Amino acid sequence: MAAPLVPLAGCRCILVEDLRMRVFIGVLEHERRARQEVSVSIHMMVKDSGHSRSDDLADHVSYADVVEKLRERATSTRHVNLVESLAEEVAEFALAEPRVDSVIVAVRKTEIIPEAKGVGVIIHRFNKPLAGSS
């Protein structure tokens, strides 16, 4: 079992964990004809603001917006070959919210290896370029 992700001091993590959806994904011919289940987990890192203790949703990043985009994506007939490609799409959905500084996305295919909970990829993307990067 992986250790829990802990945000840096002064930050919070908005979490969507193990969202299951069926999408067209895979490089094999049979994978192009039928949807496969994937598990998507998203960790959106947000700096705490002066509104940290506010109970007003407008003062916070909403996970519901990203989940809605993912639900729309799941109904699409668009096919991707790789879990890496789907993870990049998910990261773009999360980073569309300007208050999200960075996002960690895990995408796993859940039905490929019966003995495994899933196989996939984890990526970390930033809304702003890191110092020293181009």
Buried (B, 14 or more C-beta within 10 A) or exposed (E): EEEEEEBEEEEBBBBBEEBEBEBBBBEEEEBEEEBBBBBBBBBBBBEEEEEEEEEEEEEBBEBEEBBEBBEEBBEEEEBBBBBEBBBBBBBEBBBEBEBBBBBBBBBBBBEBEEEEEBEBBBBEBBBEEEEEEE
